[in-house]
Amino acid sequence: MNTFNYKHVSIMVGVFVIATVMGLWSWNTLAALFDGPHAQYKHVLAATFMVLVMKWMFTNHIAHRKPFSRKHNETSDH
């Protein structure tokens, strides 16, 4: 049975926050080394959501697609 569990939600939010803060820190460290532009936290959030949306666009539709013909390993009774 699936029940709503605040523990799982809080762990996922914590992992998301830690991952985005680490991404911001690593980007700004590399930007300082190579004279690149520094990012703000809102830029990391936007990039993260953009990656998640693109992942959903490219994987969700492929997983639920129905085949148009028989599988190649099936044999017919002709």
Kinemage of the C-alpha trace (Angstrom):
@kinemage 1
@onewidth
@group {chain A} dominant
@subgroup {mainchain}
@vectorlist {calphas} color= white
{ca met a 1} P 0.000 0.000 0.000
{ca asn a 2} L 1.334 3.426 -0.935
{ca thr a 3} L 1.013 5.922 1.876
{ca phe a 4} L 2.248 9.482 2.097
{ca asn a 5} L 5.396 9.526 4.170
{ca tyr a 6} L 6.867 12.834 5.348
{ca lys a 7} L 10.213 11.163 6.003
{ca his a 8} L 10.680 10.263 2.324
{ca val a 9} L 9.603 13.717 1.182
{ca ser a 10} L 11.994 15.448 3.571
{ca ile a 11} L 14.872 13.194 2.470
{ca met a 12} L 14.188 13.949 -1.206
{ca val a 13} L 13.980 17.697 -0.549
{ca gly a 14} L 17.234 17.512 1.409
{ca val a 15} L 18.986 15.591 -1.367
{ca phe a 16} L 17.722 18.111 -3.942
{ca val a 17} L 18.923 21.098 -1.909
{ca ile a 18} L 22.335 19.532 -1.231
{ca ala a 19} L 22.776 18.568 -4.899
{ca thr a 20} L 21.889 22.055 -6.142
{ca val a 21} L 24.148 23.770 -3.594
{ca met a 22} L 27.010 21.450 -4.559
{ca gly a 23} L 26.338 22.199 -8.235
{ca leu a 24} L 26.462 25.936 -7.562
{ca trp a 25} L 29.655 25.599 -5.558
{ca ser a 26} L 31.387 23.503 -8.216
{ca trp a 27} L 30.282 25.818 -11.055
{ca asn a 28} L 31.543 28.903 -9.248
{ca thr a 29} L 34.831 27.158 -8.389
{ca leu a 30} L 35.410 26.256 -12.036
{ca ala a 31} L 34.324 29.736 -13.129
{ca ala a 32} L 36.941 31.272 -10.844
{ca leu a 33} L 39.639 28.972 -12.226
{ca phe a 34} L 38.846 29.598 -15.892
{ca asp a 35} L 37.578 33.220 -15.739
{ca gly a 36} L 34.011 32.210 -16.484
{ca pro a 37} L 30.753 33.797 -15.326
{ca his a 38} L 29.631 33.164 -11.770
{ca ala a 39} L 26.160 31.710 -11.213
{ca gln a 40} L 23.513 32.420 -8.612
{ca tyr a 41} L 21.294 29.831 -6.939
{ca lys a 42} L 18.359 30.761 -9.179
{ca his a 43} L 20.466 29.819 -12.228
{ca val a 44} L 21.153 26.372 -10.791
{ca leu a 45} L 17.450 25.851 -10.055
{ca ala a 46} L 16.531 26.879 -13.600
{ca ala a 47} L 19.141 24.537 -15.113
{ca thr a 48} L 18.011 21.658 -12.885
{ca phe a 49} L 14.369 22.070 -13.839
{ca met a 50} L 15.306 22.397 -17.507
{ca val a 51} L 17.200 19.094 -17.357
{ca leu a 52} L 14.284 17.394 -15.571
{ca val a 53} L 11.757 18.667 -18.125
{ca met a 54} L 13.930 17.544 -21.038
{ca lys a 55} L 14.393 14.127 -19.424
{ca trp a 56} L 10.631 13.819 -19.015
{ca met a 57} L 10.032 14.899 -22.619
{ca phe a 58} L 12.434 12.374 -24.114
{ca thr a 59} L 11.817 9.368 -21.857
{ca asn a 60} L 8.165 9.463 -20.842
{ca his a 61} L 6.728 9.132 -24.336
{ca ile a 62} L 9.116 6.405 -25.430
{ca ala a 63} L 8.369 4.212 -22.415
{ca his a 64} L 4.605 4.235 -23.022
{ca arg a 65} L 4.657 3.828 -26.797
{ca lys a 66} L 2.741 0.832 -28.132
{ca pro a 67} L 4.363 -1.181 -30.901
{ca phe a 68} L 2.832 -0.907 -34.378
{ca ser a 69} L 3.603 -4.434 -35.465
{ca arg a 70} L 4.437 -7.853 -34.074
{ca lys a 71} L 7.665 -8.515 -32.304
{ca his a 72} L 10.378 -9.920 -34.536
{ca asn a 73} L 10.745 -13.132 -32.549
{ca glu a 74} L 7.088 -14.167 -32.912
{ca thr a 75} L 6.266 -16.685 -35.599
{ca ser a 76} L 3.117 -16.804 -37.668
{ca asp a 77} L 1.018 -19.931 -38.294
{ca his a 78} L 0.840 -19.686 -42.120
